[in-house]
Amino acid sequence: MATYRCGVCGMGVNATCADCDKPLVNATIQTADGREVQVSRCPECDGKIKSPMCCGQDMTCAV
């Protein structure tokens, strides 16, 4: 399971898919303008969400 951490306060977040209850894994997607964005992806149903935010910035996850 991917653990996202805030670089400012150190808070951590784990997440599971609400549809199939599988732990989300860290992934990246590429935007239309070529930027890479960190996301959490369900390995079962392939749904994706943008990484969570804390202290006004994206939380990060070690790959």
C-alpha positions, 0 to 999 in steps of 0.5 A, a space after each residue: 500500500 502506498 503511504 503518502 507523507 507531508 514534507 512539511 508536518 510529516 502526516 501520513 495517509 494510506 488509502 484503499 479503493 471504495 469500490 473493491 477495497 484494494 489498497 491503492 498503489 503509487 503511480 504517475 500519469 502524463 498530462 497533455 502538456 507533458 508534465 508527470 503527475 503523481 497519482 494513487 491507482 487501484 490495481 484491481 479496477 484501475 481507478 486513479 486519484 491525484 495524490 492527497 494534499 496537506 499543508 498546501 502542497 502535494 503529499 509524496 510517496 516513495 516509489 
